[in-house]
């Protein structure tokens, strides 16, 4: 894959229910996984809701991990939003690469002021009963939440500042593309 190749993110909820989708672009890979960018103005949609992003974002889809971490450029209420998911799968799609994973409700979020919190624990508990999450999925989501929380607070792995380098790469690509058009 080449920098800027179309990359479609298709998240679902348990039971193949559609969730957030957007058209991003391939930024590259590092030892942690694959990075997808979305420029400000990108259309995000799910059943019953849609929006256009206010700022550039980059998402790390780690290999064989049960989470996906989105890092936001300054200007909105959060700087990092980590969804606990099934391990992301990259596969060829009709218009480029597709990234697919199942959102498992739990989120670890960093506010713009730098504080971290866990969100949607109530939704996670409700959906375990309503949708029949298998025990091993529940355990993986909870372990991933704990793993992300620890890494975020230690400033290690995906949370060592590398998100900014990928945001810079997205900005450089976006600027170069605008200059060429």
N, C-alpha and C positions, 0 to 999 in steps of 0.2 A: 504494500500500500504506500501511497505517496502523500506527502503533506498536502492537506486541502481536499483529499478525496472525500466524496459524500459518505457520511456515516449516519445511519438512521438508528436512533435509540428508541426501543420499544419495550417499555416496562409493562408488566401486567401485575394483577393481584392474584392470589391463590385461586385456583380453579379456572385459569385462563380468562379471567375478567380483565378487559383492557384498562390500562392505567396511563401514566404519562408517556407521551411520545413527542419527539422533536427530530428535526433534521440538523445534524451537526456536521463537523468535518474532522477528518483524521489528523491528529497532531503528531503521533508517534508512540513509541514504547520506551519504557525503561525497565529496570530490574523488578519493579513492582507490578507492572501491568501495562495496559493500553490506555492512551489519553485521547479524549474526544473533546473538541472545543465547540462552543456556541457563541456567536457574536451577539452583542446587544441588539435587541429587536427580533431575535429568533422566536418563532411561534412555538409555544408548548401547549399541548392539549391533552385532555382526558375527557371521558364522558362527563358532561355537566360543568366543565370548567376549561377555560383557556386563558392564556396571557402571552404577551410579548416581553421577553426578558429586558430588564432595565440596564443590565451590565453584562460584560463578557463573563463567561464561565468556562471552566475546564473540569472534566470529570475523569477520574481515574477508575477504570474497571480492572481491578486486580485479578490476577490469575489464581484460580482455585481458592478464593476467599469469599466469604459470605457478606460482602458489603460493596458499595460504590460511593466514592467520595467526590462531591462537587465543591470546587473552590470558586468563589465569586470575587470579581474586581470590586474595589471600594465603591460605595454609593447606595447600598441597600442594608437591610436590617441584620444580615448575617454574612460571615466570610467563609464559612464551611458548613456543608450540609451532607451528612453521611447517612445514607439509607442502608439498613440491613436488608440484604437481598439473597436470593439463591446465587451461586457462583455465575457471574456473567459469561455469556456465550457469544462469541463473534462468529458470524457466518455470512457467506455471500447472499446478497439480496438482489431484487430486481433493479435497483438503482444505486448500487454500491454495497458497502458492508452494513450489516445489521448487528446491533448489540441487543441481546435479549436477556432479561432477568426478571425474577418475581420479587416485587417489593413486599417485605415481611413486616411492614408497619413501623417497627422501631427505628428511631432516628437519633443520631448524636449530632448536635448542632453547636456551632460557635457563633455567638452574637457578634455584632460589629465592635462591641466594647471588649472583646476577647474572652468573655466567660463562656463556658461550655455547659450544656444540659442535655438530658435524655428526654425525648419527646415521644408521645403516642404509646406509652406503656399500657394505657387503658384500651386503646384500639387493638393492640397486640393480644391482650387477654381476651377481649370480646371475639376476635377473629379466630383464635385457637378453638373456641367452642363452636362458633357459627360455621366455620369452614373446614373444621377437622384437620388442622395442622398436625402432621405426624410428630410424635415425641422427638425424633431426631432432628426435625426441622426447627422445632422450638428450642432445643438445646443448642443448635448451631447458631441461631439468631441471637440468643442470650450470650453465648460465648463470644460472638463477633462484637456485640455491643460492648462487652467488657474489654476485649482486645483493642477496639477503636478508642474507647475512653482512656485506657492506659497509655496508648501511643500518642494520643492527642495531648494529654497532660505532660508527657515526657518530651514532646517535640521530636519524636522519632518516626521513622518510616515515612508514610505519606504526609505526615504532619511536621516534617523537618524544614518546611519552607519551600519545598520544590514546587508546590502549586503555583507560586508566583512566577517561577521560571517558565512554566507551561502557559500561564496567562500572558507573559511577555512574548512567547513564541506565537500565540494566537494573535496578539496585537500586531506583531511584525508581519505575519502572513496577511492579515486584514489590511494593513496599511499598504503593503506591496500590491495586493490585488486591486485596491482602489486606485492606485497610481497607474496601473496598467490598463484600466478601463476608461 
